[in-house]
Amino acid sequence: MAPITTASNDETHAALLDTLDMYKIHKPFRNPNWKPPQRRNKNLKQILSEAQRAQQSMLNTQQNSGASTPTPATDGTNTPSLNPNPEKMSQDLGRLVLEKNAKQSNGISTPMPGTGFTGPSVTYTSIAAAPSLKPKKKYCDITGLPAKYKDPKSGLYYFNAEIYAVVKGLSTTQVQEYLAARGANTVLK
């Protein structure tokens, strides 16, 4: 290899290319110290035991937290007994939470049917809730954008005039497929 000089001829140019060639530099593809983990896959027994441990820890934290489950009354008048059945236990816990909330809140309360006590009218602890009073949102059947309009002939919702042109060009079977996707189709027998 010729020494690099300021004169530009073919030999110096080739020497410069040889020194700057990245292909000749050794680049290992992987780290030579890297080793695969000892066990990549878990067997069924390990997966089940981890799931059981996670459930047990969840139960332990729920049992130990005083904020989520109220302590039983110590006055002796009503000592709630928790049912060992999981379905009944969740109902009992819901009842206990409602009782605790009723005792703590001195605001507006409504009688709870079948329980003999009054509880707050709206709680986040019960699943039972009234249906929403807000109107159901309507979305364009073609684009999925919020629909502003409804085609009176086909019953499809559409977003703007451009989509309306597409709706007008649809065949009856295509309209029925769009309505079926939304769950608003009528099946004639």
N, C-alpha and C positions, 0 to 999 in steps of 0.2 A: 504494500500500500504506500502510495507516494505522500509526502508531507503536503499539508494544505498551505497554499500561498495565496497572495493577492492576485496573481495572474490567473486568468480564467481560461483554462484549456481543458481538454477532455480528461486528462489524467487527474487533475485536481478536482474536477467535478465528480468523477467516479469515486474518488477517495472520500469526498464529502458525503456522497450518497451512502457509502459503506458505513460511515460513522453514525449517520442519522437513521439507518435502517432499523425499524422497530421489530422486524421479523426475527432478527438474530438475537434479540434480548430474550432470555428465558423467562417465561411467565407461566408458573404452574396454574393449572385450571382450578385445583382445589387446594385448600390449606392442607399441608401434609400432616398437621397435628389433629385434624378433624377426624372424629370417630363417630359412627352412628350410635344412637342411644341403645341401651341394652335391650329395652322392650318397647316396641312402637305400638303394638296392638294390645288392647285389654281383652281378657276373656269375659264371658258372661258373668261368672262369679264375681269378678272385680267390679264390673259395672253395677250389678245389683247391690253389692255391699256398699259401694259409694252412694248409691241412691238412698239406701236405708239409713246410712249415716247422716245424709243431708236432711232427710225427713225427721229423723230423731232430733237433730240439732234445732230444726225449725220448731218442733213441738216443745223442746226444752226452753227455747227463748220465749215462746208464747206463754208457757206456763209460768216463767219467772218474771215476765213483764207485768207490772202493776197497772200500766196505762191502758193496755188492751183488754185485760180481763179484770173485772172488779173483784175485790175481796168479799167473801161471804159476810153477811150481817152477823154481828156478834151479840145482838140484843136477845137472841133466843126466840124471837117471834116468827121469823121466817128464815129457816136455814136451808138454802137451796142445795139440792143433791144433784150432782152431775151424773148423767146417764152414761154407762160405758159404751153404748151404741154410738158410733161416730156421727150418724145422721141426727140422732136425738141430741147428742152433745152439742152440735153446732147450734141447734135451736135453743138449748138451755143457755149457752154462752151469749147468744144474741139477746135472749130475755134478760140475762144478768146485766149486760151492757146497757140495755134500755132502762132497766131499773136504776142503775147508777146514774145515768144521764138525767133521769127524771128527778132523782134526789138532789143532784147538783144544780139543776136549772130551776130557778123560781119564776121563769118567764111563762110564756104561753104554752100550755100543754093540752093534749087531747087524750081522751080515754082510749086505751088500746083494747080492742075486742078480745074477750077470752082470757085476758091476763089479770084483770082486776086492779090494774094500776094505770096511772096516767103517765105518758111519755111524751117526749118532744114530737112535734108533727113531722119534722124532716130530720132524718139522721143518715149518716153515711155507713152505719153498721148493718142496716137491714137491706136485703136484696129487693124486697117488695117495694115498688115505687109506682106512682101513677104514670100513665102515658104522657108523653110530652105534649105541651100545648102549642109548641112552635109548628108551623107548617113544614111538611116534608120538603127537603131540597130537591130540585129537579135538575137533572144533568142531560146534556145533549146526547142523544142515542148514537150519534155518529162519531163525535170527537171526544166526548167525556167532559167537556167544559160546562160551566154552569149555564143552563138553558134559560133563555129569556122568552122563548116563543114555543108554541105548540101547533103543529099542523092539524087543522080540524078534520081533514079527510082521513089521514092515516093514523093520527094520534101520536106521532113521533115528536119528541122534543128536539129543537134545533137551536143552535147558538146564534147564527146571523144569516144574512141573505145568501151568502155563498153556500152555506150548508143547506139552506132551503132549496136551492137549485138542485143539489144532490138528492134531497129527499123527494122532490118532485119526479126525478128520473128513476126512482126505485120501482121495481116490480112488486106485485102483491106478495109473492113468496118472500122477497127480501124484507119487506116491511114486517111481515109476520115473524121472520127470524130476529129482527131487531127488537120487536115487542116481546118475543119469547126470552131473549137475553135479559131484558129488563124485568120480566115476570108479569107483563101486562097483556099477554096475548089471551085471546078467547078461543077455546077449543070447541068446535061444533061437532056434535055426534049425529 
